[in-house]
């Protein structure tokens, strides 16, 4: 069915059994000394058993002094890292995949708190394991100090512009420091070979140190490591040459390369380098003996153009891979926001690339490749681009926890998930609501042996996701509903649609327990004068098309993600929109990538944002607002008002059931409003504890 996708191909002397590559994505699964944990090995082992041909784990540091991005990443900085890595390599090989280690240094995108700290922390942590808990408790204070520039500076090819996300102080590396770091990369590659690792990849993308040397935007050195193209290539050239000399010319070496820094996409044309220079770099790498190019794009400054949110179309950057493939005669790996085996096969057939790379596909479904190979692509749990993975990783890394996938609750607990005890045999659980929380609870309970019936009052599943997926460019969100329903049905879960559950009807069935996943109701504060007028609507009414507004002056109350999506829809329909938000920033608490993404489409319309402003009253043709700082009130013309103020949990049914003595739990928005990831994980944890 997918003949090219599952055909073997070589990268140098390494034969990969298929064209499926799991790209690196750091998830904090390791430990402080840089050695792999059993948890990490099982995580990658599951993807290898799931059919991936080549596994590239998350970032691996090359020294302990300044190359750290997280305290729990891999390291090949010391000779004693060889033996633990060999164990991981053996396990990956036994599971049927090849292993490639990605060597990395963050440069200006690093964290000052990590500078020079590991050599002190590692021996203390080995003697007193609990010391890391103290360090993680101190992390917020350390991060606050970094923001105030009370910290050490991190390495960069040259001083100057700071990264949009990363260090707050940088310094230009001395020539000796450059050469020492070059040697660190080479030595780490040698250790990888000694450990039985099949290949190494140099991380030259996403704005890290190698890309910083390549880019004229971040490399403004005046010595032999900066200036001309050849000089900017020198650092990478010397690493490649050194690896080939010390590991042997036949040891497979891959470079992950930003083909285009994409500054033009964020309004800075001419900054950094574009595709033409990216092609030139790739050609030079081929001449140096590099065995494959792993094509990517952008850097932290243009975050959405290397780690795409939901709104981006699958394959949107495939043209980059094709341009590189037409430039070199070595294999090209590329992610290209590929989501389906059909898309993967098509891009191979049309000559865009030689290997299909992805991290998020295999985070979301470790059996993605096996399901495709078996001719069952419809059973794949698809990544919806919700970015819960990167958000959770960054937030959790500071407190000693691992990253998560919104839809795959088994990340990091693969063994425990697979061996979930069947304690529910002979017991029936009723789940009220077929949104992500209800579906997650149903799947978990079914895996535990319960007989599960899902009752949904609407004619279709989805709940609040049906609203969210109706927003501009958000249709892919509905994939999670389709896939979770498929998974639940395959486990024997029964669905009853068009059923309005009551405490009496549920109690009559004498269930072992009831899970309330009835979602939430849009907040409509009765305390605001005029809130009940006919021209006051809620965000779901606009997003689902129940209410259509055109050519109106519209006030949107609330600038969370739902408020921004509603604003987009109203703008596109030809309305003049004013957004009123009590917080000092738009979308407070929302992940920055989604805010950047929505604002890129909102700003061209000239939408007015009134921040630090409260809604006081709603009139027939205006609203009254108050500046929370000055306390001054003003009138804003408004033909219509749209409330995007969050949701109130629908949990009254749970209280009624508890009064009847029925064991009941509330999950997802029925307990507390949140994201798809929150709903799925909350339901999993509560269903596991039932």
N, C-alpha and C positions, 0 to 999 in steps of 0.2 A: 504493500500500500504506500509506503514511504521509502522507496528503494534507495534513493541517494542518502537520505538521512541516516539510514542504518547500514551503509556500506563503509568498510574500513578505509582509512587514509593515514599516511605517514606525516609526521612533523619531524623533519630530519630523520634520524634513525629510529624514532619511536613510532610504533604502529598503534593507532587508536582504533578500537573496534567499531566505532561509529562516528558520526559527525556531531555528536552531542557533547558540549562542554559546559560544565558548571563554572561560571566566572566567580571570581572572588567577591565576597561580601562579608565584612567583619560583623560578628555577632556576640563577641565577648564570651566565647565558650572555653577559652584557655585558662591559664593561671598566671600568677604574677611573674614566675620565673621564665615564662615563655614556652613551657612544655605543654603538649596537648593533654587534655584531661580525657578520661573515659567518656565523658559527656560529648566532648568534641569529636572523638573518634567515632562514636556511635552515630552522631549526626551526619558525618560525611559517609560513613559506611552505609547508612540507609539510602543515600543518594546513589552510591555505587551499586548497591543491590537493586536499586530502582532503574538501572539501565544506563546511567550516564557513562560516557566513554572516558572522559578526562575530567578529573576533579581539581579545581584550583581553590584551595581554602582561602580564608580571609587574610588580610595583610600580615606579613611576617617581617619583623624589624631586623635590621642588620647590625645595630649596636644598641647598647643599653643606656647610652648617655643622652642622646637627643633624638633618637629615631622612633620614639614611642608615641602612639596615638591613643592607646588604651592600655590599662594595666593588665589586661587579660588576653592580649593578642599573642600569636606565635612569635618565636624568636629563633634565629639561627646565628646569634651573635657570639656564641661560645662553643668550644669543642664538646662540652657536656650536653649540648642540645642534640648532638648527633644520634645517640642511642634512643632517646624518647621518640625522635622523629622516625627512626627506623621501625619502631613498633607501629606507628601510625601508617607508614608506607606499606608494611606487610599486611595490615588489616584491609587497607584500600585495595591492594592487589588481590587479596583473597576474595574480596567482594566483586571483583571483575573489572575494576577501572584502573586507569593510570593516574599518577599523582604528580602535579606540578605545583611548586611553591612560589608564591608571588613575593618578591623582595621589595621592600618599601621603606621610604623615609618621608615624613610629612612636610619637612621644610617650613615655609611660612604659614602653613595650615596646621601646625602642631599646637600643642598646649604647653604653656610655660611651666605648669606644675609638674610635668613629666621630666623636665630637664635635670639630668644628673641624679635623679632620685632613686632609680631602680637598683644601682649597685649597693645602695644602703638598705633599701626596702627588702630585697630578695633574701639576704641572710637572716634578717630579723623575722620575716614572714615564715621562713622555714622552721625557725625555732619557736615562734609564737604565731600560729596561724590566724588567731583572732585579731592580730594587729591591723589587718586590712579593713575590718569593720570600722575601726577607729578612723582610718584614712578616708573611707568613703563618707563617714559622717562629717569629716572636715572638708570634703569636696566643695560644697556650696560656698564656704568661706574662701577657699582658694580661687574658685572661679570668679567670685566678686572682686578679689584682689587683682586678678588678671584684667578684668574690665576697667579697673582704675589704674592699670599699668604698673601696679606694685608687684612686679614679678621679674623673673629673668627673661631675656630675649631668646627667641628661637632662631635657628639657622636659616639663611636664605642666600641665594646666589649674590644678591646685592640688596642694600637697604632701599627704602622708599615705600611704595604702595603696600598697605596691609591687605590681607585677604578679607573678603566679605564675611567669611565665617572661619574663625580660627584665632591665631595668636594676635595679641594686642601690642606686642613688641617684637621686632625682628632685628637681626644684625647681619651684615655682610660677612660671608665666610672668608677667612684668610685662604691663601693658596694652599697652605699646609693642611688646613681643615678640609678643603675640597679633595685633596689627594688622599687624606686619611679615610674620608667617606667612600671614595672610589674603592679603596682597598677593602673596606668593610663589606661592600656589595660583593666583591670578588670572593672574599673569604667565606661569606655566607653561602655563595653558590657552591663552593668546594665542599662545604659541610653537607649541603643537600645531596650532592652526588655520593658522598661517603655513606649517607643514611639510606641510600637506595631510592631516593626520589627520582622520578623518571625525567623530569625537566624542571627548569626554573623560568620564571617570568619576571622581567624587570618592570616595575610599575611606573610607567612614563605618562600617565594620564591623570585626569581629574584634579590637576593643579598641584600635584606633589612634587618633590624636589627635582626629579629628572625633567619633568615638564617645565619646571621653573628655570632650569638651565637652558632649555630649548627656546623658550619664549623671549622675544625682545621686550615684552612688557615687564617681566620679572628678572631678567638678566641684563643688567646695565653695567656689567663689569668692564674694566678697561684693560685687563690682562689677557692672557691666551685663552681664558675660559669664557670670554664675553665679547660682544661686538658683532663680528661677521658670522655668517651661517656656520662656517667650519669651526669657529671658536665656540659658538653656542652648542655645537654638536660634540665638542671635545670631551666633556665629562661623560656622556653616554658612550661615546666611541671608546674611551679608555676602559670603561667597565666591560663592554662587550668584548673587546680585545683581550682583556685580562681573564675573563671567564673562559673564553675559548682556549687561551693558552694554558690555563691551570686545570681546567676540567677536561680538556681535549676537544678538538674541533667537531667530534661526533656527538658530544653531549648536547641534547636539544635545548635551545635557548629561544625564548619568546619575548617580545617586547610589546607591552600594552601601550598603545600610542594614541594620544589625542590628535586626530587628523585635522581638526579645526577647533580653535579655541572659542569660536562662536560669540565673540564680543559684539559683533554686529547685531546679534539677536536680542541683545539687551541695550541697544541704543548707542554702541560705541564702535562704529565702523572704523577699520584701520588699526585698531588696537590689537596687540598680540600677533598671532599668525593665523592664516586661513588655510583652506584646503590645498592650495597650490604648494605652500611650504610644507604642509603635512605630507603630501606625496613625495616631495623632495627628501624629507627625513626618512620615509619608508624605503625609498630607493637606496639611500646611503646605508641603511641598516641591512638591507639585502646584500649589498656589496661587502659589508663587514662580516657576513657569515651568519646573521640571525636566521633562525629556521622558520619563524612564523611571525606575523604581525597580528596582534589582537586589537582591532580598531574600536576606539571610543571617541569621545568628544568633550569639549568644554573643561571647566574647572569649578571650584567652589563659587567663584564670582557669578557664574552662569549655571547654577546648580540644576535648574530644571532641564537643561539641555544635555545632561548625562544621566540623570536619575529622574525619569519622567513621571509626572503625576497623571491621574486618570484621563485628563482631557486630551493628551497626545494620542495620535493615531498609530497603531502598530505599523512598524516598518518605515516611519517617517524619516529616519536618518540612514536608511539602507544605501542611499546614494554615496555616502562616505566610504562604506566598505567597497562598493563597486569601483570607485575611483582609485582606491588603494590596490585592489586586485588587478586592475588594468595597468597599474604601474610596476608591480613586482611579479616575480615568478615563484614565489614561495607561498605557502598556505596563508589564507586570511581567515581569522576568527572574528566574529562580530556579534554583538547582542541585538542591536537594531530594534529593540522593543518588540521582539517576536513573542507571540502568545500561543499560537496554535501549531501543531505539526504540519497542517496544510500550508500555512504561511512559511514555515521553515523549509519544507520541501520545494516550494515555489521559488524561494530566494536562492536555494542551491541550484535548481534547474536553470534559472535565469542568469546565473553567473555572478551574483552579488558577493558571494563568499564561499569558503570551503568548509567551514565549521560553524555551527549554530551555537552561539554563546548566550548564556543567561544565568543570572543568579536567582532572581525572584521567582521564575517558573518552578525551580526545584526547591526553593524554600517553601513555596505554597503547596507543591505536590511532589514529594520525593520519588514517586512512581510515574512521573510524567513520561519518561522515555519508554518504560515498559508498557504503559497503556497505549502509547502511540504505536509501538512495535507490534502489539497484539491486535491492532486494528480497532481499538476502542477509544478514539480521541474524545468521544462524548463523555467519557467517565473521568476526564482530567479536571482537577480543581484548578481553575484559572486564576492567575494573579490579576487583580482589578486595578492595580496601580494606586492603591490607597495610601501608600507610603508609611503604613504602620510599622513596617520593618525598620526603616531608617530612623523614624521618630523614636520608637521604643529602644533601639540600640543606643542612640545618643543619650537619651534620658536615663536608661538603665545602667549604662556603663559607668556613670558617676556614682552609682550606689551599689555596685557590685552584682548587678543582675544581668541576665542575658537579653539579647534582642528577641522579638516576637514576630510572628506572622499573624495578621488579622484573622486569617481563615484557617490556618493550620496550627492547632493548639499543641501539637506534638513536638514542636521545635524544642530541642534540648532535653526532651524526656521521651525519646523514641522507644527505648526499651520498656519503660513503664506504661506507655500508651499501648504498645502492642500486647502487653501482658495484663491488661486491665481485667481484674477479677469479675467473673460472671455472677454477681451477687443478686441479680434481679430476676432470675428465672422463676416463672410462675406468678410474677407480679405485674400489674398494669399501671402505667403512669399516663395521665392525660396532660397534654401540653396545649395551652390556650394561646394561639398566635403563631403564624408561620412566617415571621420575619427572621432575621439572622439569629437572634437570641433563641427563639423557639426551635429553629432548625438545629442549632448547635446543641441545645439541650436534648432534642430528640435523638440525634446521632450518638451522643455520649451515652444516653440511657440505653439505647438499642445495643451498643457495643458492650454494655454491662449486663446484657441479658434480659432486660425488661421488655415487656410488650408495650409498645408506644403508639398512642393515637394523638394526632395533631388536629385541633379544632380551629378553623379560621373563619371568621365572620364574613370576609370578602370572598369573591369568587376565584381569586388567584392568590398565591403566596407572595410574600415580599415585605409587607408592612411598610415601615418608614423608608425602606430602600426604594420602593416604587416612587416615592416623592423625590428622594435625592437623585435617582437615576433620570428623572424628568428634567433636571436642570440642564443648562447649556453644556454640551460636551461631556456629559456624565453618564451616558447610556451604558458604558461598560460596567458600572456598578451593579447592574442587574445580573451580570454573569454569576455573582456569588449566590444569588437566590436560586438560579437554575441549577448550579452545581451542587449546592447543599441539598436541594430537593432530590436530585438524582442519587446522591450518596445516601440520604435517609431512606429512600424507597428501596435501594439495593440492600439495605439492612433490615427490611421488613416493616418499616414505619408506615402506618396507614394515615391517610389524610382525609379529613371531612371538611369540605368547603361550604360556605354559605350557612354556617352554624353559629348562632348567637349564643354563646355559653352563659349560663346563669349558675348561681351557687346551687340552686335546687337540682338542675339537670345534671350538673357535675357530680354532686353528692349521691344522686340516685344510681350512678354507675359503680359506686363503691370502689374507687381506685385506691391503689396503695398510696399515691400522692398526686398532686396537681402542680404543674409548673405554669405560672402566669407570665406570659411573654406578650402581653397585649399592647406593648409600646407606650406612647405618650400622646397627649393632646396639646396642640399649640397653645402657648400661654397668651391669655387675653385679660390683662389686669383690669378688674372692675373698678379699681380706685381712680382710674384716669377718666375724667369727664369726657363724654362724647364717644367712648370706646365702642358702644353698641350701635352706632350709626351704620346705615346701609353701605356707605362708601369706605368702610374699614374692613379690610380683608386679612387673611393670614397667608404666610409665605407658601404653604402647600397648595392653597387655592390658585396661586399664580403659577407655580412650577408645574402643576399637573394640567394646567389649561382649563380648570373649572371656571376660572375668571380670566377674562381677556381684557387688557387695558391697552389703548393705543392713543397717542397724542395727548397724554395727560401730564399734569404736574403731580408726581407721586413722591410721597415721603415714605421711606423704608425705615422702620424702627428696629435697630439692631444690626450690627455689622459682622456678626459671626459668619461662618462659612455659608450657612443657609441664607443669611442676609445678602452676602456678596453674590451668591448664585441667583438670588431673586433679582438683585440689581442688574446683573447681566441680562437676564431674560427681559426685564422691563426696558432696558436700554435698546436691546435688539428689536423690541416691538415699537420703538419710536417714541418713548416717553422721556420726560425730563425728570431726572431722579435726584432727590436729596436724601442722604443717609444720615440718620441721627444715632449717635452712639455715646453711651455714658462713660465708657473707658477713654483713656488718653490716646489709645491706638486703635486702628481698625482691626477687627477680628482678634481680640485679645485671647491669648491661650491657644489659638489655632496654629497648626504647623506652618512655618513661614513659606514653604514651597507652594502651598495651596493659595496663600494670600498673594504671593508674587504672581502666580498663574492667573488668578481672577483679576487682579488689579491691572495686569497687562492688557486685558480686554475691556476693563471698565474705564480706565483713564482717558482713552481717546474720545470718549463721549462727553468729557467735561463734567462728570458727576461730582456733585458737591458733597463733601463729608464734613459733618458737624460733630467733632469729637469733644469729649468731656462735656457733653450736652444731654440734658434729660427732657423727655417728653412730659409736658404738664397737662395739656388738654388738646382735644380735637374739635375743631369747628367745622362748619359746613364746607368752607373753601380754604381752610388754613389749619395749621397746627400751632400751638404755643409751646415754645421750648425755653429752657433755662440753662445758661452757661454755668456750669458747676463751680467755676473758679470765681467769676465776677458776680454771680447771682443775678445777672441781668437777664430779663425775659425778652423774647422777640417773637414775631409772627412770621411763619413761613408759608407761602401759598401752597396749597395742596388740594387737588381735585379728588385724590384717593390716598388712603393710608394703608400700608402693608406691614403687618406685625411679624417680625422675625426675632422673637424674644425667647426662643427655646421651647421646650415641651415640659408638660407636667405629667408625672407618671400615672398611668392607668392602673391603679392597684386596689381600687375599692373591692373588686371581686375577691381578691386574696383575703381581705379582712373578713368578708362574709363567710368564706370557706373555713377560715380558722375558727370563727365563732361556732361553726357546725362540727368542729373537731376533725376536719380534714387536713392532713399534712400538706402544707402549701409553701412554695417558694416563689419569689418574684425575681425575674431576671431581665437584663438589658434595660431598655428605657422604662419598663414598667417598675423598675426599682430606682434607676437613676439615669438621666439622659446622658448620652455619650455617642461615640463613634461605632462603626461596624465592628471594629476590633474589640472595643470594650464590650459590646453586646455578646459577641461570640465567646470571648474568654470568660466573662462573668457567668454565662450560662454553663460553660464547660465545668468551671470550678464548682458551681453549686450543684450541678447534676452529678458530679463526681462525689460530692460530699453527702448526697441524699441517702 
